[in-house]
Amino acid sequence: MQAGFTSQLQAARELDIPQQTYGNYESGRSFPKEDILLKIAVTFGVSIDWLLGLDSPKNKDAALSRGVRNKTAAIKKHASTVLEKAGELMKSLEELERAT
């Protein structure tokens, strides 16, 4: 376990997800959605870029398990969705600002 967690259960509780879900992320059987991806980055003290394999961790001791790290292709798809949704949100906010 990384980031001071001694068990999957502790990490899962910190992320507010079921232990089985966390275990599936570690083993690469499933991949986190955008909101959980952000929680993982914050909890483990790494950037989303690092989770996607685009950057090195700012703290090498703060790393996710090998299963999640090795599955960057699927996580990149989620990141693309996040960026798309962020763009939509920015457009909505701009429209709201113009309307007020």
ROKE-948949 format. One record per residue (C-alpha): x, y, z; residue number from 1. Coordinates in Angstrom, 1 decimal. Example, Ala and Ser with C-alpha at 12.3 -4.5 7.8 and 13.67 -1.06 7.14 Angstrom:
REM residues 2
<atom <12.3 -4.5 7.8> 1>
<atom <13.7 -1.1 7.1> 2>
END
This chain:
REM residues 100
<atom <0.0 0.0 0.0> 1>
<atom <1.1 3.5 -0.7> 2>
<atom <0.3 7.0 0.8> 3>
<atom <0.3 5.6 4.3> 4>
<atom <-2.5 3.0 3.8> 5>
<atom <-1.8 -0.4 5.1> 6>
<atom <-4.7 -2.1 3.4> 7>
<atom <-7.0 -1.9 0.4> 8>
<atom <-9.8 -1.3 2.9> 9>
<atom <-8.2 1.8 4.3> 10>
<atom <-7.6 3.2 0.8> 11>
<atom <-11.1 2.4 -0.3> 12>
<atom <-12.6 4.1 2.8> 13>
<atom <-10.5 7.2 2.2> 14>
<atom <-11.8 7.3 -1.4> 15>
<atom <-15.3 6.5 -0.3> 16>
<atom <-15.6 3.4 -2.6> 17>
<atom <-16.1 -0.3 -1.9> 18>
<atom <-13.0 -2.3 -1.1> 19>
<atom <-13.8 -4.6 -4.0> 20>
<atom <-13.9 -1.6 -6.4> 21>
<atom <-10.5 -0.4 -5.2> 22>
<atom <-9.1 -4.0 -5.6> 23>
<atom <-10.4 -4.0 -9.1> 24>
<atom <-8.6 -0.8 -9.8> 25>
<atom <-5.4 -2.2 -8.4> 26>
<atom <-5.6 -5.4 -10.4> 27>
<atom <-6.6 -3.6 -13.6> 28>
<atom <-10.0 -5.3 -13.9> 29>
<atom <-11.8 -2.0 -13.9> 30>
<atom <-10.9 1.7 -14.1> 31>
<atom <-12.0 4.7 -12.1> 32>
<atom <-14.4 7.2 -13.5> 33>
<atom <-13.4 10.9 -13.7> 34>
<atom <-14.5 11.9 -10.2> 35>
<atom <-12.7 8.9 -8.6> 36>
<atom <-9.7 9.5 -10.8> 37>
<atom <-9.5 13.0 -9.2> 38>
<atom <-9.9 11.6 -5.7> 39>
<atom <-7.2 9.1 -6.3> 40>
<atom <-4.8 11.8 -7.5> 41>
<atom <-5.5 14.0 -4.5> 42>
<atom <-5.4 11.1 -2.0> 43>
<atom <-2.2 9.6 -3.3> 44>
<atom <-0.5 13.0 -3.9> 45>
<atom <0.1 12.6 -7.6> 46>
<atom <-1.1 14.5 -10.6> 47>
<atom <-3.7 13.2 -13.0> 48>
<atom <-1.0 13.6 -15.6> 49>
<atom <1.1 11.1 -13.7> 50>
<atom <-1.8 8.7 -13.4> 51>
<atom <-2.1 8.9 -17.2> 52>
<atom <1.6 8.2 -17.6> 53>
<atom <2.3 11.7 -18.8> 54>
<atom <4.4 13.0 -15.9> 55>
<atom <6.5 11.7 -13.1> 56>
<atom <5.1 11.8 -9.5> 57>
<atom <6.0 14.8 -7.5> 58>
<atom <6.7 12.5 -4.6> 59>
<atom <8.0 9.0 -5.6> 60>
<atom <6.7 7.5 -2.3> 61>
<atom <3.2 8.6 -3.3> 62>
<atom <2.3 6.2 -6.1> 63>
<atom <-0.6 4.0 -7.0> 64>
<atom <-0.4 0.2 -7.3> 65>
<atom <1.1 -1.3 -10.3> 66>
<atom <-2.2 -2.5 -11.7> 67>
<atom <-3.6 1.0 -12.0> 68>
<atom <-0.3 2.5 -13.2> 69>
<atom <0.0 -0.1 -16.0> 70>
<atom <-3.5 0.5 -17.3> 71>
<atom <-3.0 4.1 -18.5> 72>
<atom <-4.7 3.6 -21.9> 73>
<atom <-8.1 3.1 -20.3> 74>
<atom <-7.6 5.9 -17.9> 75>
<atom <-6.6 8.2 -20.8> 76>
<atom <-10.1 7.6 -22.3> 77>
<atom <-11.6 8.8 -19.0> 78>
<atom <-9.3 11.8 -18.9> 79>
<atom <-10.5 12.7 -22.4> 80>
<atom <-14.1 12.7 -21.2> 81>
<atom <-13.1 14.8 -18.2> 82>
<atom <-11.5 17.4 -20.5> 83>
<atom <-14.5 17.4 -22.8> 84>
<atom <-16.9 17.9 -19.9> 85>
<atom <-14.6 20.6 -18.5> 86>
<atom <-14.9 22.4 -21.8> 87>
<atom <-18.6 22.1 -21.8> 88>
<atom <-18.7 23.5 -18.3> 89>
<atom <-16.6 26.4 -19.2> 90>
<atom <-18.9 27.2 -22.1> 91>
<atom <-21.9 27.1 -19.8> 92>
<atom <-20.2 29.3 -17.3> 93>
<atom <-19.4 31.8 -20.0> 94>
<atom <-23.0 31.8 -21.2> 95>
<atom <-24.2 32.3 -17.7> 96>
<atom <-21.9 35.2 -17.2> 97>
<atom <-23.0 36.9 -20.4> 98>
<atom <-26.7 36.4 -19.3> 99>
<atom <-26.2 38.1 -16.0> 100>
END
